[in-house]
Amino acid sequence: MFKKPKKDIFFRTFEEMADTIVEAAEYFAKGVTDLSDVETFVKRMKDYEGQCDQYTHTILSELNKVFMTPIEREDIMALTTSLDDVMDGLEATSTRFLMYHIKEKDDHITAFADILVRSAHQIKSAINLLTVKKLLPIREHNIAIHGLENEGDDLLRISVTQLFANVTDPIELIKRKEVYERLEQTTDCCEDVANTLETIVMRNS
């Protein structure tokens, strides 16, 4: 019986990182709609972040061991860092709900979470194409991620404008504004993944 060749350790770990980012983004999106148990929400997000750190460690360890890599070493490093940054952004935002005692649902935050879920799925699809060396179709997902980052920019402008128009408590204003900005920065991290993937496509096509 024909056995499929074992996938390269780097590609396999990239897929695991992308899967974890999708799981974390979906859990984050669900969590921000019900903040009745913020402690559990934050702990679970920390677990996802720790999982991604383990994948990063695996990749760095393998880079020190092997001579031949499936793509350029600097591209492996850049992709690892950009994927980890997405996870770090989600986890860092989740901790703000605990630190700032945010327990009320916020429509702008849920809208940001939706953008991040869609971005995570685009990243996963692009990584899956990378690991089977189907490089040119990755560009379709990169374009989608750029579009989602633009949605994040627009949402930040809208959310901050409405925040200053409707919230009079300066402490509440500062807390919400930082959460919005951290979420928008995480969409930037998703775009960094797309930019790194585009570099890989260009170098290897």
Secondary structure by P-SEA (a helix, b strand, c coil): ccccccccaaaaaaaaaaaaaaaaaaaaaaaaaccccaaaaaaaaaaaaaaaaaaaaaaaaaaaccccccccaaaaaaaaaaaaaaaaaaaaaaaaaaaaccccccaaaaaaaaaaaaaaaaaaaaaaaaaaccccaaaaaaaaaaaaaaaaaaaaaaaaaaaaaccccaaaaaaaaaaaaaaaaaaaaaaaaaaaaaaaaaacc
